[in-house]
């Protein structure tokens, strides 16, 4: 975690993360890498198209529901990975 910029890491040592394109192949790789490398995720938000709205994806043994993009969807996130297309 020491390689992360100090302004990204909260007082608890965790980061609020979003993934755009979470249901695609690259989005699934992002999820796997975050989990495998024990990335310090405090909150995870997943985004994809309307077709995937509400779809549950597993992360660290929990189900996280997919949402769609909106003007305020990135509010409170520290880091967002994009792989839409």
C-alpha positions as CSV (number, residue, x, y, z in Angstrom):
1,X,0.0,0.0,0.0
2,X,2.9,2.3,0.4
3,X,3.1,2.8,-3.4
4,X,-0.3,4.5,-3.4
5,X,-0.4,8.3,-3.3
6,X,-1.1,9.5,0.2
7,X,-4.0,11.6,-0.9
8,X,-5.9,8.5,-2.1
9,X,-5.7,6.5,1.1
10,X,-8.1,7.4,3.9
11,X,-7.3,7.4,7.6
12,X,-8.4,3.7,7.6
13,X,-5.9,2.8,4.9
14,X,-8.7,2.0,2.4
15,X,-9.9,3.4,-0.9
16,X,-13.3,3.9,-2.5
17,X,-13.1,2.2,-5.9
18,X,-15.4,2.2,-9.0
19,X,-15.2,0.0,-12.1
20,X,-16.9,1.2,-15.3
21,X,-17.5,-1.8,-17.7
22,X,-17.6,-4.2,-14.7
23,X,-19.5,-7.0,-16.5
24,X,-17.1,-7.1,-19.5
25,X,-14.0,-9.2,-19.8
26,X,-11.6,-6.4,-18.8
27,X,-13.9,-5.3,-15.9
28,X,-13.9,-8.9,-14.6
29,X,-10.1,-8.9,-14.7
30,X,-10.1,-5.6,-12.7
31,X,-12.2,-7.3,-10.1
32,X,-10.0,-10.4,-10.0
33,X,-6.8,-8.3,-9.6
34,X,-8.2,-6.1,-6.9
35,X,-9.2,-9.3,-4.9
36,X,-6.0,-11.3,-5.7
37,X,-3.7,-8.5,-4.7
38,X,-5.8,-7.6,-1.6
39,X,-6.2,-4.0,-2.8
40,X,-7.4,-1.9,0.2
41,X,-11.0,-1.4,-1.0
42,X,-13.4,0.3,1.4
43,X,-16.3,0.7,-0.9
44,X,-16.7,-0.8,-4.4
45,X,-19.1,0.5,-7.0
46,X,-19.7,-1.4,-10.2
47,X,-21.0,0.2,-13.4
48,X,-22.2,-1.2,-16.7
49,X,-24.9,-0.8,-19.3
50,X,-28.6,-0.8,-18.6
51,X,-28.7,-4.5,-19.6
52,X,-26.6,-5.4,-16.6
53,X,-28.4,-3.1,-14.1
54,X,-28.8,-5.0,-10.8
55,X,-26.7,-7.9,-11.8
56,X,-24.8,-9.3,-8.8
57,X,-21.0,-9.8,-9.0
58,X,-18.9,-11.4,-6.3
59,X,-16.1,-9.5,-4.6
60,X,-14.4,-10.7,-1.5
61,X,-17.2,-13.2,-0.8
62,X,-19.9,-10.5,-1.1
63,X,-22.4,-9.7,-3.8
64,X,-22.1,-6.2,-5.3
65,X,-24.9,-5.0,-7.5
66,X,-24.1,-3.4,-10.9
67,X,-25.4,0.1,-11.4
68,X,-25.6,2.4,-14.4
69,X,-23.7,5.6,-14.9
70,X,-25.3,8.9,-13.8
71,X,-24.0,12.4,-13.3
72,X,-23.3,11.9,-9.6
73,X,-22.2,8.2,-9.7
74,X,-18.5,9.0,-9.1
75,X,-19.1,11.2,-6.1
76,X,-17.1,9.9,-3.1
77,X,-14.9,7.6,-5.2
78,X,-11.1,7.9,-4.9
79,X,-10.2,5.8,-7.9
80,X,-12.2,4.6,-11.0
81,X,-11.1,2.0,-13.5
82,X,-12.6,2.4,-17.0
83,X,-13.0,-0.4,-19.6
84,X,-16.2,0.4,-21.4
85,X,-16.7,-0.2,-25.0
